[in-house]
Amino acid sequence: VAALEKAWTVDTGAANMQVTPLVVDGRMFVPAGKDVLALEPETGKELWRFTAPALVSRRGVAYWPGDAMTPPRLFSGAGDRLLALEAKTGRPATSFGDGGYVDLKASIRGKVDGEFSLVSPPIVFKDIVITGGNNGEQSPGLGLYGDVRGWDARSGRLLWSFHTVPRAGEPGVETWEGESWKNRSGVNMWSFFTVDVERGLVYAPLGSPTADYYGGDRKGANLYGNAVVALDANTGRLKWHQQLVH
């Protein structure tokens, strides 16, 4: 380490960067504030820059290699939306969702609204973009659900949802006394996924239900809060769970 020398520096102009750059086919992809940049890894030369309407995922981007009909894409959060960019040009992938964007709040609203973003990047399994999300773990306790979801990498169509807070009639809902599962925010996958490609499993570490420091209004085990869950990456079906903090 003592012998290392600085090769180049790029001032992104962004704050609170927590990114691990992604390098694919000779391009380095870096999210920074509202921007996603493609750099030449050897020199730091900027190849393209896309500016989103809101903050992008600060911890990285996801890459999908495309297919015979669709060129490679990058995926990131952009505020409360999922953004798809053409990896070679930095332009929005217009065939994905609405002009390159998918509304992440659309399928997780109960009777209340709230904040939602992708602080960490999605993960890609085959042609499925799997997202977590950050809906907060602090007071108030009611808000948007923190479902883990799979999206079609080509069209942006929602393929499956795993309810991190079970709904009425679903296994685990009995662990929320007094119907305290209703509109319960938190239980979110705000960190990083791991995919086991051979087994077709995606592993998700889930955070605390809201409010994270007070559980008096949600007595019970509160599945699947504070748990690691293994899901079928093709369908989102629960394979197993292990709650680590009760």
Secondary structure, 3 states (H helix, E strand, C coil): CCCCCCCCCCCCCCCCCCCCCEEECCEEEEEECCEEEEECCCCCCEEEEEECCCCECCCCCEEECCCCCCCCEEEEEECCEEEEEECCCCCECCCCCECCEEECCCCCCCCCCCCCECCCCCEEECCEEEECCECCCCCCCECCCCCEEEEECCCCCEEEEECCCCCCCCCCHHHCHHHCCCCECECCCCCCCEEECCCCEEEEECCCECCCCCCCCCCCCCCCCCEEEEEECCCCCEEEEEECCC
